[in-house]
């Protein structure tokens, strides 16, 4: 299934924004179907995901979070803790508190805010350390930009929820450091790896090149969230630059996949495709342009987003509705299925339906959700499994280079409540808006 770019733009112009309406006259979905889907997303969020993190994530003896919990539910705190986990917990419970005010959610957001600002902020050079050890001293002091922008993302959301001006000031401070030190003044975009003093490093935690699509996706979402609460003119310029750069340099114009790794001058390194990042960017790019508010740019962004969603629908999905991990332009190469990819697929394909009115996207959003409910949700311990084999069975252990086996993560620097909680929030909000529009239009 391939769509010419001009046809995609026509679909976008017939459609509307993510806030609500499908294109006029094209495959309307019944309000009852939309409402049921929305209810299921809310139930998954508040009945399964959030209770797991409220019960298991905190280490009350130290006033922080556990470093690692395996699929066997054993806690292993003899390893460094990442700022990434704390920042994502901060975003999650701040965002949920805005939609569903609850003392437990607010307490968790404040707990994460205290952990991030007391244990991870570099008092000398600013920004946040990548990790700290069990006694709260820095373990890895690098300024990986991926970690910095998640701190911005979480702090901005905490301000949206609480009005805490100190949190906003901290988010702005980190943004200015990222803009000053990580932005490439020659070729544009942002370098990934910097040391404690914000100097470039040769080793990038995220891949074999100095620039990655992964970092740029999350720089984009962090800038979007900060712009919501701090409409600074300089930030608006950087956001526009970033949106244009992603469309011109990171989305391959021939394939509509994202280029994973790039040299300083944007020369691609390798030909790997990450289907989950493709579909994640497709909706985050639209969100970024909407917050920026330029209608001409938004129209171009929607066309790009649909092009990315279309190729992902065509190439990135298994027959069971699950999304493959990775591939190349010739097809999937890693048929495992990670938790975060399935969450982003459900949102990304629903977003594509909202943009185009094409019911194939809604059908796939439903299929992604069914796959999650059938295979990923952990009915015994709560939350979701981290990774599945192609047959849908969860990966419970990994083989270490030493030959030993270690449980796969239920909680770690990377395994967090952000992707799946955000997916449930986005699904519920979008589906409710669609259901409301359908009901007001007189559809049964």
Beta strands, then each sheet from edge to edge (+ up, - down):
strand 1: 58-59
strand 2: 64-65
strand 3: 69-70
strand 4: 81-82
strand 5: 131-132
strand 6: 138-140
strand 7: 211-212
strand 8: 261-262
strand 9: 273-274
strand 10: 326-328
strand 11: 331-334
strand 12: 337-338
strand 13: 387-388
strand 14: 397-399
strand 15: 405-407
strand 16: 409-411
sheet 1: 1+ 2-
sheet 2: 3+ 16-
sheet 3: 4+ 5- 6+
sheet 4: 7+ 8-
sheet 5: 9+ 10- 11+
sheet 6: 12+ 13-
sheet 7: 14+ 15-
end
